[in-house]
Amino acid sequence: MLDRWLPFLIYGLFALAIPVSMIVMSFVLATRPTRRSRARGLPFESGVSQGPLEQQRFTISFYLTAMLFIVFDIEIVFLYPLAVVLEQLAWFGFLELLFFIAILAVAYVYVWRKGALEWRR
C-alpha cells in the first residue's frame, strides 16, 4: 500500500519544502541596511523615485476586462481534457466540442457587442 502512496508523499514533501526554503533563504540572504533612512522605504521604478504612495482608482472597465480574461482562460482549461479524450469519444466528443466552442463564440460576440473589450480611460 505504501508503494502506491509514496509518489504522492514525495510530491507533497517537495510542494511543502520549496516555499518554506524560499522564505527561509530570503531571511538568510537578506541584506540589512546599516542606517535606516526614509528614502529607503519609498518605492522606486527603474531607479526613479516615485515619491509617497497615492491611492490609485481603477475604472470598472479594468475589472470587467480582468474578469472576462479569467472566464475565457478558465474555459480554455476545460478544452484541454476534452481534446485529450476526443479520439475515444468519437463523434459524440466532436459534437460536444463544437457545442462548447459555439457557446464560447456566442459569449465572445455578446461581450464584443456590449463594448466590454474596448479600453476606455
C-alpha distances in whole Angstrom, upper triangle without the diagonal:
4,5,6,7,9,12,12,12,15,17,17,18,21,22,23,24,27,29,29,30,33,34,34,36,38,40,40,42,44,47,49,53,56,58,57,59,59,59,56,54,56,54,55,54,55,57,59,59,59,60,59,56,58,56,56,56,54,55,53,53,51,48,49,48,45,44,45,43,40,40,41,38,35,37,36,33,33,34,32,29,32,33,30,30,33,34,31,33,36,40,38,36,39,41,39,39,42,43,40,42,46,44,44,47,49,48,49,52,52,51,54,57,56,57,53,53,56,56,59,60
4,5,5,6,9,10,9,12,14,14,15,18,19,20,21,24,26,26,27,29,31,31,32,35,36,36,38,40,44,46,50,52,55,54,56,56,56,53,51,53,51,52,52,53,54,57,57,56,58,57,54,56,54,54,54,53,54,52,52,50,47,48,47,44,43,44,42,39,40,40,37,35,37,36,32,33,34,32,29,32,33,30,30,34,35,33,35,38,41,39,37,40,42,40,39,43,43,41,43,46,45,44,47,49,48,48,52,52,51,53,56,56,56,53,52,55,55,58,59
4,6,5,8,10,10,11,14,15,16,18,19,21,22,24,26,26,27,30,32,32,33,35,37,37,38,41,44,47,50,53,55,54,57,57,57,53,52,53,51,52,51,52,54,56,57,56,58,57,55,56,55,54,54,53,54,52,52,50,47,48,47,44,43,44,42,39,39,39,37,34,36,35,31,31,33,30,28,31,31,28,28,32,32,30,33,36,39,38,35,38,41,38,38,42,42,40,41,45,44,43,46,48,47,47,51,52,50,52,56,55,55,52,51,55,54,57,58
4,6,7,8,10,11,13,14,16,17,18,20,21,23,25,26,27,29,31,32,33,35,37,37,39,41,44,47,50,53,55,54,56,56,56,52,51,52,50,51,50,51,53,55,55,55,57,56,53,54,53,52,52,50,51,50,49,47,45,45,44,41,40,41,39,35,36,36,33,31,32,32,28,28,30,27,24,27,28,25,25,29,29,27,29,32,36,34,32,35,37,35,34,38,38,36,38,41,40,39,43,45,43,44,48,48,47,49,52,52,52,49,48,52,52,55,56
4,6,5,6,9,10,11,12,14,15,17,18,20,22,23,24,26,28,28,30,32,34,34,36,38,41,43,47,50,52,51,53,53,53,49,48,49,47,48,47,49,50,53,53,52,54,53,50,51,50,49,49,48,49,47,47,45,42,43,42,39,38,39,37,34,35,35,32,30,32,31,27,28,30,27,25,28,29,26,26,30,31,29,31,34,37,36,33,36,38,35,35,39,39,36,38,41,40,39,42,44,43,43,47,47,46,48,51,51,51,48,47,50,50,53,53
4,5,5,6,9,10,10,12,14,15,16,18,21,21,22,24,26,26,28,30,32,32,33,36,39,41,45,48,50,49,51,52,51,48,47,48,46,47,46,47,49,51,51,51,53,52,49,51,50,49,50,48,50,48,48,45,43,44,43,40,39,40,38,35,36,36,33,31,33,32,28,29,31,28,26,30,30,27,28,32,32,31,33,36,39,38,35,38,40,37,37,40,41,38,40,43,42,41,44,46,44,45,48,49,47,49,53,52,52,49,48,51,51,53,54
4,5,5,6,8,10,11,12,14,15,17,19,20,21,23,25,25,26,29,31,31,32,34,38,40,44,46,49,48,50,50,49,46,45,46,44,45,44,44,46,49,49,49,51,50,47,49,48,47,47,46,47,46,45,43,41,41,40,37,36,37,35,32,33,33,30,28,30,29,25,26,28,25,23,27,27,24,25,29,30,28,30,33,37,35,32,35,37,35,34,37,38,35,37,40,39,38,41,43,41,42,45,46,44,46,50,49,49,46,45,48,47,50,51
4,5,5,6,9,10,10,12,14,15,17,18,20,22,23,24,26,28,29,30,31,33,37,39,42,45,47,46,48,48,48,44,43,44,42,43,42,43,45,47,47,47,49,48,45,46,45,44,45,43,44,43,43,40,38,39,38,34,34,35,33,29,30,31,28,26,28,27,23,24,26,24,22,25,26,24,25,28,30,28,30,33,36,34,32,34,36,33,32,36,36,33,35,38,37,36,39,41,39,39,43,44,42,44,47,47,47,43,43,46,45,48,49
4,5,5,6,9,10,11,12,14,16,17,18,20,22,22,24,26,27,28,29,32,35,37,41,43,46,45,47,47,47,43,42,43,41,43,42,43,45,47,47,47,48,47,45,46,45,45,45,44,46,44,44,42,39,40,40,36,36,37,35,32,33,34,31,29,31,30,26,28,30,27,25,29,30,27,28,32,33,32,34,37,40,38,35,38,40,37,36,40,40,37,38,42,40,39,42,44,42,42,46,46,45,47,50,49,49,46,45,48,47,50,50
4,5,5,6,9,10,10,12,15,15,16,18,20,21,22,24,26,26,27,30,33,35,39,42,44,43,45,46,45,42,41,42,40,41,40,41,43,45,46,46,47,46,44,46,45,44,45,44,46,45,44,41,39,41,40,36,36,37,35,32,33,34,30,29,31,30,27,28,30,27,26,29,30,27,29,32,33,32,34,37,40,39,36,38,40,38,36,40,40,37,39,42,41,39,42,44,42,42,46,47,45,47,50,49,49,46,44,47,47,49,50
4,5,5,6,9,10,11,13,14,15,17,19,20,21,23,25,25,27,29,32,35,38,41,43,42,44,44,43,40,39,40,38,39,38,39,41,43,43,43,45,44,41,43,42,41,42,40,42,41,41,38,36,37,36,32,32,33,31,28,30,30,27,25,27,26,23,25,26,23,23,26,27,24,26,30,31,30,32,35,38,36,33,35,37,35,33,37,37,34,35,39,37,35,39,41,39,39,42,43,41,43,46,46,45,42,41,44,43,46,46
4,5,5,6,8,10,12,13,14,16,17,18,20,22,24,24,26,28,31,33,37,40,42,40,42,42,42,39,37,39,37,38,37,39,40,42,42,42,43,42,40,41,40,40,40,39,41,40,40,37,35,36,35,32,31,33,31,28,29,30,27,25,28,27,24,25,28,25,24,28,29,26,28,31,33,32,33,37,39,38,34,37,39,36,34,38,38,35,36,39,38,36,39,41,39,39,43,43,41,43,46,45,45,41,41,44,43,45,45
4,5,5,6,9,11,11,12,14,16,16,18,20,21,22,23,25,29,31,35,37,40,39,41,41,41,37,36,38,36,37,37,38,40,42,42,42,43,42,40,42,41,41,42,40,43,42,42,39,37,38,38,34,34,36,33,30,32,33,30,28,31,30,27,29,31,28,27,31,32,29,31,35,36,35,37,40,43,41,38,40,42,39,38,41,41,38,39,43,41,39,42,44,42,42,46,46,44,46,49,48,47,44,43,46,45,47,47
4,5,5,6,9,10,10,12,14,15,16,18,20,20,21,24,27,30,33,36,38,37,39,40,39,35,35,36,34,35,34,35,37,39,39,39,41,40,38,40,39,39,40,39,41,40,40,37,35,37,36,32,32,34,31,28,31,31,28,27,29,28,25,27,29,26,26,30,30,28,30,33,35,34,36,39,42,40,37,39,41,38,36,40,40,37,38,41,40,37,40,43,40,40,44,44,42,44,47,46,45,42,41,43,42,45,45
4,6,6,7,9,11,12,13,15,16,18,20,21,22,23,27,29,32,35,37,36,38,38,38,34,33,34,32,33,33,34,35,38,37,37,39,38,35,37,36,36,37,35,38,37,37,34,32,33,32,29,29,30,28,25,27,28,25,23,26,26,22,25,27,24,24,28,28,27,29,32,34,33,35,38,40,38,35,37,39,36,34,37,38,34,35,38,37,34,38,40,37,37,41,41,39,41,44,43,42,39,38,40,39,42,42
4,6,6,6,9,10,11,13,14,16,18,19,20,22,25,27,31,34,35,34,36,36,36,33,31,33,31,33,33,34,35,38,37,37,38,37,35,37,36,36,37,36,38,38,38,35,33,35,34,30,30,32,30,27,29,31,27,26,29,29,25,28,30,28,27,31,32,30,32,35,37,37,38,41,43,42,38,40,42,39,37,41,41,37,38,41,39,37,40,42,39,39,43,43,41,43,46,45,44,40,40,42,41,43,43
4,6,5,6,9,10,10,12,14,16,16,18,20,23,25,29,32,34,33,35,36,35,32,31,33,31,32,32,33,34,37,36,37,38,37,35,37,37,37,38,38,40,40,40,37,35,37,36,32,33,35,32,29,32,33,29,28,32,31,28,30,32,30,30,33,34,32,34,37,39,39,40,43,45,44,41,42,44,41,40,43,43,40,40,44,42,40,43,45,42,42,45,46,43,45,48,47,46,42,41,44,42,44,44
4,6,5,6,9,10,10,12,15,15,16,18,22,24,27,30,32,31,33,34,33,30,29,30,28,29,29,30,31,34,34,34,35,35,33,35,34,34,36,35,37,37,37,34,32,34,33,30,30,32,29,27,30,31,27,26,30,29,26,29,30,28,28,32,32,30,33,36,38,38,39,42,44,43,39,41,43,40,38,41,41,38,38,42,40,37,40,42,40,39,43,43,41,42,46,45,43,40,39,41,39,41,41
4,5,5,6,9,10,11,13,14,15,16,20,22,25,28,30,29,31,31,30,27,26,27,25,27,27,28,29,31,31,31,32,32,29,32,31,31,33,32,35,34,35,31,30,32,31,27,28,30,28,25,28,29,26,25,29,28,25,28,30,28,29,33,33,32,34,37,39,39,40,43,45,43,40,41,43,40,38,41,41,37,38,41,39,37,40,41,38,38,42,42,39,41,44,43,41,38,37,39,37,39,39
4,5,5,6,9,10,11,12,14,15,19,21,24,27,29,28,30,31,31,27,26,28,27,28,29,30,31,33,32,33,34,33,31,33,33,33,35,34,37,37,38,34,33,35,34,31,31,34,31,29,32,33,30,29,32,32,29,32,34,32,32,36,36,35,37,40,42,42,43,46,48,47,43,45,47,43,42,45,45,41,41,45,43,40,43,45,42,41,45,45,42,44,47,46,45,41,40,42,40,42,41
4,5,5,6,8,10,10,12,14,17,20,23,26,28,28,30,31,30,27,26,28,27,28,28,29,30,32,32,33,34,33,31,34,34,34,36,36,39,39,39,36,34,37,36,32,33,35,33,30,33,35,31,31,34,33,30,33,35,33,33,37,37,36,38,41,43,43,44,47,49,48,44,46,48,45,43,46,46,43,43,46,44,42,45,47,44,43,47,47,44,45,49,48,46,43,41,43,41,43,42
4,6,5,6,9,10,10,12,15,18,21,24,26,25,27,28,27,24,23,25,23,24,24,25,26,29,28,29,30,30,28,31,31,31,33,33,36,36,36,33,32,34,33,29,31,33,30,28,31,32,29,29,32,31,29,32,34,32,33,36,36,35,38,40,43,43,44,47,49,47,44,45,47,44,42,44,45,41,41,44,43,40,42,44,41,41,44,44,41,43,46,45,43,40,38,40,38,40,39
4,6,5,7,9,10,11,14,16,19,22,24,23,25,26,26,22,21,23,22,23,24,26,26,28,28,28,29,28,26,29,29,30,32,32,35,35,36,32,31,34,33,30,31,33,31,29,32,33,30,30,34,33,31,34,36,34,35,38,39,38,40,43,45,45,46,49,51,49,46,47,49,46,44,46,46,42,43,46,44,41,44,45,42,42,45,45,42,43,47,45,44,40,39,41,38,40,39
4,5,5,6,9,10,14,15,19,21,24,23,26,27,27,23,22,25,24,26,27,28,28,30,30,30,31,30,29,32,32,33,35,35,39,39,40,36,35,38,37,33,35,37,35,32,36,37,34,33,37,36,34,37,39,37,37,41,41,40,43,45,48,48,49,51,53,52,49,50,52,49,47,49,50,46,46,49,47,45,47,49,46,45,49,49,46,47,51,49,47,44,43,44,42,44,42
4,5,5,6,8,12,14,17,20,23,23,25,26,26,22,22,24,23,24,25,25,26,28,28,29,30,30,29,32,32,33,35,36,39,40,40,36,35,38,37,33,35,37,35,33,36,37,34,34,37,36,34,37,39,37,38,41,41,40,43,45,47,48,49,52,54,52,49,50,52,49,47,49,50,46,46,49,48,45,47,49,46,45,49,49,46,47,50,49,47,44,42,44,42,43,42
4,6,5,6,9,12,15,18,20,19,22,23,22,18,18,20,19,21,21,22,22,25,24,25,26,26,25,28,29,30,32,32,36,37,37,33,33,36,35,31,33,35,33,31,35,36,32,33,36,36,34,37,39,37,38,41,41,40,43,46,48,49,49,52,54,53,49,50,52,49,46,49,49,45,45,48,47,44,46,48,45,44,47,47,44,45,48,47,45,41,40,42,39,40,39
4,6,5,9,10,13,16,18,18,20,22,22,18,18,21,20,22,23,25,24,27,26,27,27,26,26,29,30,31,34,34,38,39,39,36,35,38,37,34,36,38,36,34,37,39,36,36,39,39,37,40,42,40,41,45,45,44,47,49,51,52,52,55,57,56,52,53,55,52,50,52,52,48,48,51,49,47,49,51,48,47,50,50,47,48,51,49,48,44,43,44,42,43,41
4,6,9,10,14,16,19,19,22,24,24,20,20,23,23,24,25,26,25,28,28,29,30,29,29,32,33,34,37,38,41,42,43,39,38,41,40,37,38,41,38,37,40,41,38,38,42,41,39,42,44,41,42,46,46,45,48,50,52,53,54,56,58,57,53,55,57,54,51,54,54,51,50,53,52,49,51,53,50,49,52,53,49,50,54,52,50,47,46,47,44,46,44
4,6,9,13,15,18,19,21,23,22,18,19,22,21,22,23,23,22,25,25,27,28,28,28,31,32,33,36,36,40,41,41,38,37,40,39,36,38,40,37,36,39,40,37,37,41,40,38,41,43,41,42,46,45,44,47,50,52,52,54,56,58,57,53,54,56,53,51,53,54,50,50,53,51,48,50,52,49,48,51,51,48,49,52,51,49,46,44,45,42,44,42
4,6,10,12,15,15,17,19,18,15,15,18,18,19,20,21,20,23,22,24,24,24,24,28,29,30,33,34,37,39,39,36,35,39,37,34,36,39,36,35,39,40,37,37,41,40,38,42,43,42,43,46,46,45,49,51,53,54,55,57,59,58,54,55,56,54,51,53,54,50,50,52,51,48,50,52,48,47,50,50,47,48,51,50,47,44,43,44,41,42,40
4,6,9,12,13,15,17,16,13,14,17,17,18,20,20,19,21,21,23,23,24,24,28,30,31,34,35,39,40,41,37,37,41,39,36,39,41,39,38,41,42,39,40,44,43,41,45,46,45,46,50,49,49,52,54,56,57,58,60,62,61,57,58,59,57,54,56,57,53,52,55,53,50,52,54,51,49,53,53,49,50,53,51,49,46,45,45,42,43,41
4,6,9,10,12,15,15,12,13,16,17,19,21,22,20,22,21,23,23,23,23,27,29,31,34,35,39,41,42,38,38,42,41,38,40,43,40,39,43,44,41,42,46,45,44,47,49,47,49,52,52,51,54,57,59,60,60,63,64,63,59,60,62,59,56,59,59,55,54,57,55,52,54,56,53,51,54,54,51,51,54,53,50,47,46,46,43,44,41
4,5,7,9,12,12,9,11,14,16,17,20,20,18,20,18,21,20,21,22,26,28,30,33,35,39,41,42,38,38,42,41,38,41,43,41,40,44,45,43,44,47,47,45,49,51,49,51,54,54,54,57,59,61,62,63,65,66,65,61,62,64,61,58,60,60,57,56,58,57,53,55,57,53,52,55,55,51,52,55,53,50,47,46,46,43,43,41
4,7,10,13,14,11,14,17,19,20,23,23,21,22,21,23,22,23,25,28,31,33,36,38,42,44,45,42,42,46,45,42,45,47,45,44,48,49,46,47,51,50,49,53,54,53,55,58,58,57,60,62,65,66,66,69,70,69,65,66,67,64,62,64,64,60,60,62,60,57,59,61,57,56,59,58,55,55,58,56,54,51,50,50,46,46,44
4,6,10,11,10,12,15,17,19,22,23,20,21,19,21,20,20,22,26,29,31,34,37,40,43,44,41,41,45,44,41,44,47,45,44,48,49,47,48,51,51,50,53,55,54,56,59,59,58,62,63,66,67,67,70,71,70,66,67,68,65,63,64,64,61,60,62,60,57,59,60,57,55,58,58,54,55,57,55,53,50,49,49,45,45,42
4,7,9,7,9,12,15,17,20,22,19,20,17,19,17,17,19,23,25,28,31,33,37,40,41,38,38,42,41,39,41,44,42,42,45,47,44,45,49,49,48,51,53,52,54,57,57,57,60,62,64,65,65,68,69,68,64,65,66,63,60,62,62,58,58,60,58,55,56,58,54,53,55,55,51,52,55,52,50,47,46,46,43,42,39
4,5,6,7,10,13,15,18,20,17,17,14,16,14,14,17,20,23,26,29,32,35,38,39,36,37,40,40,38,40,43,41,41,45,46,44,45,49,49,48,51,53,52,54,57,57,57,60,62,65,66,66,68,69,68,64,64,65,63,60,62,61,58,57,59,57,54,55,57,53,52,54,54,50,50,53,51,48,45,45,44,41,40,37
4,5,6,7,11,13,17,19,16,15,12,13,11,11,13,17,20,22,26,28,32,35,36,33,34,38,37,35,38,41,39,39,42,44,42,43,47,47,46,50,51,51,53,56,56,56,59,61,63,64,64,67,67,66,63,63,64,61,58,60,59,56,55,57,55,52,53,54,51,49,52,51,47,48,50,48,45,43,42,41,38,37,34
4,5,5,9,10,13,15,12,12,9,11,9,10,13,16,19,21,25,27,31,34,35,32,33,36,36,34,37,39,38,38,41,42,41,42,46,45,45,48,50,49,52,54,54,55,58,59,62,63,63,65,66,65,61,61,62,59,57,58,58,54,53,55,53,50,51,53,49,47,50,49,46,46,48,46,44,41,40,39,36,35,32
4,6,8,9,13,15,12,12,10,12,11,12,14,17,20,22,26,28,31,34,35,31,32,36,35,33,36,38,36,36,40,41,39,40,44,43,43,46,48,47,49,52,52,52,55,57,59,61,61,63,64,62,59,59,60,58,55,56,56,53,52,54,52,49,50,52,48,46,49,49,45,45,48,46,43,41,40,39,36,36,33
4,7,9,13,15,14,14,11,11,10,10,11,15,17,19,23,25,29,31,32,29,29,33,33,30,33,36,34,34,37,39,37,38,42,42,41,44,46,45,47,50,50,51,54,55,58,59,59,61,62,61,57,57,58,56,53,55,54,51,50,52,50,47,48,49,46,44,47,46,43,43,46,44,41,38,38,37,34,34,31
4,7,10,13,11,11,7,8,7,7,8,12,15,16,20,22,26,29,30,26,27,31,30,28,31,34,32,32,36,37,35,37,40,40,40,43,45,44,47,49,49,50,53,54,57,58,58,60,61,60,56,56,57,54,52,53,53,49,48,50,48,45,46,47,44,42,45,44,40,41,43,41,39,36,35,35,31,30,27
4,7,10,9,9,7,6,7,8,8,11,14,15,18,20,24,26,27,24,25,28,27,25,28,31,29,29,33,34,32,34,37,37,37,40,41,41,43,46,46,47,50,51,54,55,55,57,57,56,53,53,54,51,48,50,49,46,45,47,45,42,43,44,41,39,41,41,37,38,40,38,36,33,32,31,28,28,25
4,7,6,6,5,6,8,10,10,13,16,16,20,21,24,27,27,24,26,29,27,26,29,31,29,30,33,34,32,34,37,37,37,40,41,41,44,46,46,46,50,51,53,55,55,57,57,56,53,52,54,51,48,49,49,46,45,47,45,42,43,44,41,39,41,41,37,37,40,38,35,33,31,31,27,27,25
4,5,6,7,7,11,13,13,15,17,16,20,20,23,26,26,22,24,27,26,24,28,29,27,28,31,32,30,32,35,34,35,38,39,39,41,44,43,44,47,48,51,53,53,54,55,54,50,50,51,49,46,47,47,44,42,44,43,39,40,42,39,36,39,39,35,35,38,36,33,31,29,28,25,25,23
4,6,8,10,13,16,16,18,21,20,23,23,26,29,28,25,27,30,28,26,30,31,29,30,33,33,31,34,37,36,36,40,40,39,42,45,44,45,48,49,51,53,53,55,55,55,51,51,52,50,47,48,48,45,43,45,44,41,41,43,40,38,40,41,37,36,39,38,35,33,31,30,27,27,25
4,6,9,12,15,16,18,21,21,24,25,28,31,31,28,30,33,31,29,33,34,32,33,37,37,35,37,40,39,39,43,44,43,46,48,47,48,51,52,55,57,57,58,59,58,55,54,56,53,50,51,52,48,47,49,48,44,45,47,44,41,43,44,40,40,43,41,38,36,34,33,30,30,27
4,6,9,12,14,16,19,19,22,23,26,30,29,26,29,32,30,29,32,34,32,33,37,37,35,38,41,40,40,44,44,44,47,49,48,49,53,53,56,58,58,59,60,59,56,55,56,54,51,52,52,49,47,49,48,44,45,46,43,41,43,43,39,39,41,40,37,35,33,32,28,28,25
4,6,9,11,13,17,17,21,22,26,29,29,26,28,31,30,29,32,34,32,33,37,37,36,38,41,40,41,44,45,45,48,50,50,50,54,54,57,59,59,60,61,60,56,56,57,55,52,53,53,49,48,50,48,45,45,47,44,41,43,43,40,39,42,40,37,35,33,32,29,28,25
4,7,8,10,13,13,17,19,22,25,26,23,25,28,27,26,29,31,30,31,34,35,34,36,39,39,39,42,44,43,46,48,48,49,52,53,56,58,57,59,59,58,55,54,55,53,50,51,51,47,46,47,46,42,43,44,41,39,41,40,37,37,39,37,34,32,31,29,26,25,22
4,7,9,13,14,18,20,23,27,28,25,26,30,29,28,31,33,32,33,36,38,36,38,41,41,41,45,46,46,49,51,51,52,55,56,59,60,60,62,62,61,57,57,58,55,53,53,53,50,48,50,48,45,46,46,43,41,43,43,39,39,41,39,36,34,33,32,28,27,24
4,6,10,12,16,19,22,25,27,24,25,29,29,27,30,33,32,32,35,37,36,37,40,41,41,44,46,46,48,50,51,52,54,55,59,60,59,61,61,60,57,57,57,54,52,53,52,49,48,49,47,44,45,46,42,41,43,42,38,39,41,38,36,33,33,32,28,27,24
4,7,9,13,15,19,22,23,20,21,25,25,24,26,29,28,28,32,33,32,34,37,37,37,40,42,42,45,47,47,48,51,52,55,56,56,58,58,56,53,53,54,51,49,49,49,45,44,46,44,41,42,42,39,37,39,38,35,35,37,35,32,30,30,29,25,24,21
4,6,9,13,16,19,21,18,20,23,23,22,25,27,27,28,31,32,32,33,36,37,37,40,42,42,45,47,47,48,51,52,55,56,55,57,57,56,53,52,53,50,48,48,47,44,43,44,42,39,40,40,37,36,37,36,33,33,35,32,30,28,28,27,23,22,18
4,7,10,13,16,18,16,17,20,21,20,22,25,25,25,28,30,29,31,34,35,35,38,39,40,42,44,45,46,49,50,53,54,53,55,55,53,50,50,50,47,45,46,45,41,41,42,39,36,38,38,34,33,35,33,30,31,32,30,27,25,25,25,21,20,17
4,7,10,13,15,12,14,17,18,17,19,22,22,22,25,27,27,28,31,32,33,35,37,38,40,42,42,44,47,47,50,52,50,52,52,50,47,47,47,45,42,43,42,39,38,39,36,33,34,35,31,30,32,30,27,27,29,26,24,22,22,21,18,16,13
4,7,10,12,10,11,14,15,15,17,20,20,21,23,25,25,27,29,31,31,34,35,37,39,40,41,43,45,46,49,50,49,51,50,48,46,45,45,42,41,41,40,37,36,36,34,31,32,32,28,27,29,27,24,25,26,23,21,19,20,19,16,14,11
4,7,8,6,8,11,12,12,14,16,17,18,20,22,22,24,26,27,28,31,32,34,36,37,38,40,42,42,46,47,46,47,47,45,42,42,41,39,37,37,36,33,32,33,30,28,28,28,25,24,25,24,20,21,23,20,18,15,16,15,12,11,9
4,5,6,7,9,10,12,13,15,16,18,19,21,22,24,25,27,28,30,32,33,36,37,37,40,42,42,45,46,45,46,45,44,41,41,40,38,36,36,34,32,30,31,28,26,26,26,23,21,23,21,17,18,20,17,14,12,14,13,10,9,7
4,5,5,6,9,10,11,12,14,15,17,18,20,21,23,25,26,28,29,31,33,34,35,37,39,39,43,44,42,44,43,41,38,38,37,35,33,33,31,29,28,28,25,23,24,23,20,19,20,18,15,16,17,14,13,10,12,12,11,10,10
4,5,5,6,8,10,10,12,14,15,16,18,20,21,22,24,26,27,29,32,32,33,35,37,37,41,42,40,41,40,39,36,36,35,33,31,30,29,27,25,25,23,21,21,21,17,16,17,16,12,13,15,12,10,7,9,9,7,7,9
4,5,5,6,9,10,11,13,14,16,16,19,20,21,23,25,26,28,31,31,32,34,37,36,40,41,40,41,40,39,36,36,35,33,31,31,30,27,26,26,24,21,22,22,19,17,19,18,14,15,17,15,13,10,10,10,8,9,9
4,5,5,6,9,10,11,12,14,15,16,18,20,21,23,25,27,29,30,31,33,35,35,39,40,38,40,39,37,35,34,34,31,29,30,28,25,25,25,23,20,21,21,18,17,19,17,14,16,18,15,14,10,11,13,11,12,13
4,5,5,6,9,10,11,12,14,15,17,18,20,22,23,25,27,28,29,31,33,33,37,38,36,37,36,35,32,32,31,29,27,27,25,23,22,22,19,17,18,18,14,13,15,14,10,12,14,12,11,7,9,11,10,12,13
4,5,5,6,9,10,11,12,14,15,17,19,20,21,23,26,27,27,30,32,31,35,36,35,36,35,34,31,30,30,28,26,26,25,22,20,21,19,16,17,17,14,12,15,14,10,11,14,12,10,7,7,9,9,11,13
4,5,5,6,9,10,10,12,14,16,17,19,20,22,24,25,26,28,31,31,34,35,34,36,35,34,31,30,30,28,26,26,25,22,21,22,20,17,18,19,16,14,17,16,13,14,17,16,14,11,10,13,12,14,15
4,5,5,6,9,10,11,12,14,15,17,19,21,23,24,25,27,29,29,33,34,32,34,33,31,29,29,28,25,24,24,23,20,19,20,17,15,17,17,13,13,16,15,12,14,17,15,14,11,11,14,14,16,18
4,5,5,6,8,10,11,12,14,16,17,19,22,22,23,25,27,27,31,32,30,31,31,29,26,26,25,23,21,21,20,17,16,17,15,12,13,14,10,9,12,12,9,11,14,12,12,9,9,12,13,16,18
4,6,5,6,9,10,11,13,15,16,17,20,21,21,24,26,26,29,31,29,31,30,29,26,26,26,23,21,21,21,17,16,18,16,13,14,16,12,11,14,14,11,13,16,15,14,11,10,13,14,17,18
4,6,5,6,9,10,11,13,15,16,18,19,20,22,24,25,28,29,28,30,30,28,25,25,25,22,20,21,21,17,17,19,16,13,16,17,14,13,17,16,14,16,19,18,17,14,13,17,17,19,21
4,5,5,6,9,10,11,13,15,17,18,19,21,23,23,27,28,26,28,27,25,22,23,22,19,18,19,17,14,14,15,13,10,13,14,10,11,14,14,12,14,17,16,17,13,13,17,18,21,23
4,5,5,6,9,10,11,13,16,16,17,19,21,21,24,26,24,26,25,24,21,20,20,18,15,16,16,12,11,13,11,8,10,12,9,9,13,13,11,13,16,16,16,13,13,16,18,21,23
4,5,5,7,9,10,12,14,15,16,18,20,20,24,25,24,26,26,24,21,21,22,19,16,18,18,14,13,16,14,11,14,16,13,12,16,17,15,16,20,20,19,16,15,18,19,22,24
4,5,5,7,9,11,12,14,15,17,19,19,23,24,22,24,25,23,20,20,21,17,15,17,17,13,13,16,14,11,15,16,14,14,18,18,16,18,21,21,21,18,18,21,22,25,27
4,5,5,7,9,11,11,13,15,17,17,20,21,20,21,21,20,17,17,17,14,12,14,13,9,10,12,10,8,12,13,11,12,15,16,15,17,20,20,21,18,18,21,23,26,28
4,5,5,7,10,10,11,13,15,15,19,20,19,20,21,19,16,16,17,14,12,13,14,10,10,13,12,9,12,15,13,13,16,18,17,18,21,22,22,20,18,22,23,26,29
4,5,6,8,9,10,12,14,15,18,19,18,21,21,20,16,17,18,15,13,16,16,12,13,16,15,13,16,18,16,16,20,21,20,21,25,25,25,22,21,25,26,29,31
4,6,6,7,9,11,12,13,16,17,15,18,18,16,13,14,15,12,10,13,13,9,11,14,13,11,15,17,16,16,20,21,20,22,25,25,26,23,23,26,28,31,33
4,6,5,6,9,10,10,14,15,14,16,16,15,11,12,13,11,8,11,12,8,9,12,12,11,14,16,16,16,19,20,20,22,24,25,26,24,23,26,28,31,34
4,5,5,6,9,10,13,14,14,16,17,16,13,13,15,13,11,14,15,12,12,16,16,14,17,20,19,19,22,24,23,25,28,28,29,26,25,29,30,33,35
4,5,5,7,8,12,12,12,14,16,15,11,13,15,12,11,14,15,13,14,17,17,16,19,22,21,21,25,26,26,27,30,31,31,29,28,32,33,36,38
4,5,5,6,9,10,9,11,12,11,7,9,11,9,7,11,12,10,11,15,15,15,17,20,20,20,23,24,25,26,29,30,31,29,28,31,33,36,39
4,6,5,8,10,10,11,13,12,9,9,12,11,8,11,13,12,12,16,17,16,18,20,21,21,23,25,26,26,29,31,31,29,28,31,33,37,39
4,6,8,9,10,12,14,14,10,12,15,13,11,15,17,15,16,19,20,19,21,24,24,24,27,29,29,30,33,34,34,32,31,34,36,39,42
4,6,5,6,9,12,11,8,10,13,12,11,14,16,15,16,19,20,20,22,25,25,25,28,30,30,31,34,35,36,34,33,37,38,42,44
4,5,5,6,9,9,5,7,10,9,8,11,14,13,14,17,18,18,20,22,23,24,26,28,29,30,32,34,34,33,32,35,37,41,43
4,6,5,9,10,8,9,12,12,12,14,17,17,17,20,22,22,23,26,27,27,29,31,32,33,35,37,38,36,35,39,40,44,47
4,5,9,9,8,10,13,13,13,16,18,18,19,21,23,23,25,27,28,29,31,33,34,35,37,39,40,38,37,41,42,46,49
4,6,6,5,7,10,9,10,13,14,15,17,19,20,21,23,24,25,27,29,30,31,33,35,36,37,36,35,39,41,44,47
4,6,6,6,9,10,11,13,14,16,17,19,20,21,23,25,26,27,29,31,32,33,35,37,38,37,36,39,42,45,48
4,5,5,6,8,10,10,12,14,15,16,18,20,21,22,24,25,27,28,30,31,33,35,36,35,34,38,40,44,47
4,5,5,6,9,10,11,12,14,15,17,18,20,21,23,24,26,27,29,30,32,33,35,34,33,37,39,43,46
4,5,5,6,9,10,10,12,14,15,16,18,20,21,22,24,26,27,28,30,32,33,32,31,35,37,40,43
4,5,5,6,9,10,11,12,14,15,16,18,20,21,22,24,26,27,28,30,32,31,30,33,36,39,42
4,5,5,6,9,10,10,12,14,15,16,18,20,21,22,24,25,27,29,30,30,29,32,35,38,41
4,5,5,6,9,10,11,12,14,15,17,18,20,21,23,24,26,27,29,28,28,31,34,37,40
4,5,5,6,9,10,11,12,14,15,16,18,20,21,22,24,26,27,26,25,29,31,34,37
4,5,5,6,9,10,10,12,14,15,16,18,20,21,22,24,26,25,24,28,30,33,37
4,5,5,6,9,10,11,12,14,15,17,18,20,21,23,25,24,24,27,30,33,36
4,5,5,6,9,10,11,12,14,15,17,18,20,21,23,22,21,25,27,31,34
4,5,5,6,9,10,10,12,14,15,16,18,20,21,20,19,23,25,29,32
4,5,5,6,9,10,10,12,14,15,16,18,20,20,19,23,25,28,32
4,5,5,6,9,10,11,12,14,15,17,19,18,18,21,24,27,30
4,5,5,6,9,10,11,12,14,15,17,15,15,19,21,24,27
4,5,5,6,8,10,10,12,14,15,15,14,18,21,24,27
4,5,5,6,9,10,11,12,14,14,15,18,21,23,27
4,6,5,6,8,10,11,13,12,12,16,18,21,24
4,5,5,6,9,10,11,10,10,13,16,19,22
4,5,5,6,9,10,10,10,13,16,19,23
4,5,5,6,9,9,10,13,16,18,22
4,6,5,6,6,7,10,13,15,18
4,5,5,6,6,8,12,14,18
4,5,8,9,10,14,15,19
4,6,8,9,12,13,17
4,5,5,9,10,14
4,6,8,10,13
4,6,9,13
4,6,10
4,7
4
